[in-house]
Amino acid sequence: MTTLTLAQATEAIYQSLAADNEDIDLHIAQLKKSMAHEGVKEFAADASKLPFNNRLGRKMMQGYFKKHGIKVVFAS
C-alpha cells in the first residue's frame, strides 16, 4: 500500500462516504497513514461533503473515526 497525499486520502474518504461507505476502513487506514506522514493531528472534515450533513451525521463520523484513532473536526 503506497502512501497517498493527504488531499488524495481525503478525497477517497468523501468518495467512500458517497458510495455508502464502500471500503471505508481501508480509506481510513490510508488517511491515518497520510496524516502521520504529513504530521497532521486532526482531520478537518468538510461537513458539506457528507451524505447526511446534520448533527447526527457529523457525530456518527466523529465517533467512527475516533474508534480508528482519528480526531475529526468540522469548521464552524
C-alpha positions in Angstrom: 0.0 0.0 0.0 1.6 3.3 -1.1 1.2 6.5 0.9 -1.3 8.9 -0.6 -1.1 12.6 -0.1 -3.4 14.0 2.5 -5.6 15.5 -0.3 -5.8 12.2 -2.1 -6.7 10.3 1.1 -9.3 12.9 2.0 -10.9 12.7 -1.4 -11.0 8.9 -1.1 -12.8 9.3 2.2 -15.5 11.5 0.7 -15.9 9.2 -2.3 -16.3 6.3 0.0 -18.9 8.1 2.1 -20.8 9.0 -1.1 -20.7 5.3 -2.2 -22.5 4.1 1.0 -19.2 3.6 3.0 -17.6 1.3 0.4 -14.1 0.3 1.6 -14.3 3.0 4.3 -12.0 1.1 6.7 -9.3 0.8 4.0 -9.6 4.6 3.3 -9.5 5.5 7.0 -6.3 3.5 7.4 -4.8 5.3 4.4 -5.9 8.6 5.8 -4.3 7.8 9.1 -1.1 6.9 7.4 -1.1 10.1 5.3 -1.8 12.2 8.4 1.1 10.7 10.2 3.4 11.2 7.2 2.4 14.9 6.9 2.4 15.5 10.7 -1.3 16.4 10.9 -3.1 15.6 14.2 -6.7 16.3 13.3 -8.8 15.5 10.2 -10.5 18.8 9.2 -13.7 17.5 7.5 -16.0 19.4 5.2 -19.5 18.9 6.5 -21.0 19.9 3.2 -19.5 16.8 1.5 -21.1 14.4 3.9 -24.1 12.4 2.7 -26.0 13.4 5.9 -24.9 16.9 6.7 -26.7 17.2 10.1 -25.6 16.9 13.7 -26.3 13.1 13.8 -24.2 12.6 10.6 -21.3 14.6 11.9 -21.4 12.8 15.3 -21.5 9.4 13.7 -18.5 10.3 11.5 -16.6 11.6 14.5 -17.4 8.5 16.6 -16.4 6.0 13.9 -13.2 7.8 13.0 -12.3 8.1 16.7 -12.5 4.3 17.0 -9.8 4.2 14.3 -7.6 6.8 16.1 -8.5 9.9 14.1 -9.9 13.0 15.6 -12.4 14.7 13.2 -13.1 18.4 13.5 -15.6 20.5 11.4 -15.2 24.1 10.5 -17.8 26.4 12.0 
